[in-house]
Amino acid sequence: MQTASDDSLRIARDREFAPWPHAGLDVAALRRAGQRPFPFRQFVLKVHSRCNLDCTYCVIYQGEDASWRGRPARVSPGVMRQTARRIAEHAVTHGLSEVRIDLHGGEPLLSGADTALQYTAAVRRALPAGVALRATVQSNGTLITDRTLDRLADANIRVGLSLDGGTAHLNARRVDRAGRPSWPAAERAARLLADRPELYAGILCAIDITSDPGEVYSSLAELRPPRLDLLLPHANWSSPPPGLPARAPGAWPAVPTPYGDWLAAAFDLWWDGAPDGSQPRVRLFTEVVALLLGVPSTTESIGLSPTCAVVVHTDGSVEQIDSLNLAYDQATATGLDVFGHAFDEALDHPGIVARQLGVAGLADECRACPVGRVCGGGNYGHRYSRGTGFRHPSVFCADLERLVRHAAGRLSAVMPPD
């Protein structure tokens, strides 16, 4: 249980490692000036805090934050019930017509489907009539069977997979703790889901610039996901991504753009489409095109949409999203939990407020950048630099500009003349 001393230490640590926003953002003054919070609509519920894989790049188990070691391996019925009550309370307070829960880990199916089913049922029972629930399990696929899918389908829970590509060698980094490959079991899960499109939520893929973008894209498309998320690897100015040199925040114009080049090549494959029109919807690309056309983004990682997601761990602690784990130890912590706090209290946490400010939360360089309102400064976690915090351009700034300008060029070529 969190103590006053623990809370003081957390606040001091936040101010030391991330002066912005933890020391430089006056939340009370913003509220007095009329800045209102956006309610949470997505609740990332940790079903299991352990994983059966040992992926070398995992932001949870290979990051700076080791707090997972002290959490219960599996969420308890009491935490499930109280979290469900808090979600329902939040939905009623803000008049929400729908909420989304994403059942995560670790690996959420590590102890079978029962806990994920119980958690979903608890939330569904707690929500008042008229509030719809969308539920998804995000899995590495290794424990999925036909029986598991039958049970998830009966509960109206969709399934997303995390893969690095659609072949064995592209998934070489995804091994178990004995070094054995996860691909045979993951491939089986992907094939099962492809035959059950009503259950298939899509695939998350963290890109590796040493892999060929054409091979990654085409092999994943062959698995027939309805949606594909191509994600930049989690990195920041203090922990630069593979293939990019360490440099000071904002020092990007002269550096190469390997991630932007990779994404531009994948964009062309998606834009030109499969002959039979069967290519998946790639969220990053559809969001960039929509933003170029003046349509607001629907995700926080691109554009200026406010964060509407919050995490509840197996012990009931309420935290920010996992992508901050690479910044510093317990960077995601808020000091709140579902037993003692409503979700509205998390809306006033400086880290949440910073990610709901839109243009006002961006670095000066981003506000002056001609593509800044499209990339939106990039993923919030990718802006971090130790000792100053999160008010910087993304460490992938040049890469994002490369992708946005490439997409704009492809779009302008098909637009009617003025």
Secondary structure, DSSP 8 states (H G I E B T S, - for coil): ---HHHHHHHHHHHHHH-HHHHTT--HHHHHHTT-------EEEEESBS--SB--TT-TTTSSS--GGGGS-SB--HHHHHHHHHHHHHHHHHTT-SEEEEEEESS-TTTT-SHHHHHHHHHHHHHS-TT-EEEEEEEE-STT--HHHHHHHHHTTEEEEEE-S-SSTGGGTT-BBTTS-BSHHHHHHHHHHHHT-TTTEEEEEEE--TTS-HHHHHHHHHTT--SEEEEE-----SSS--TTS----TT--TTS--HHHHHHHHHHHHHHH--TTS---EEHHHHHHHHHHTT---SSTTSTT----EEEE-TT-EEE--GGGGGTSTTTTEEEEETTT--HHHHTTSHHHHHTT-GGGGS-HHHHHSTTHHHHTTS-GGGG-BTTTBS-S--TTHHHHHHHHHHHHHHHHTTS---
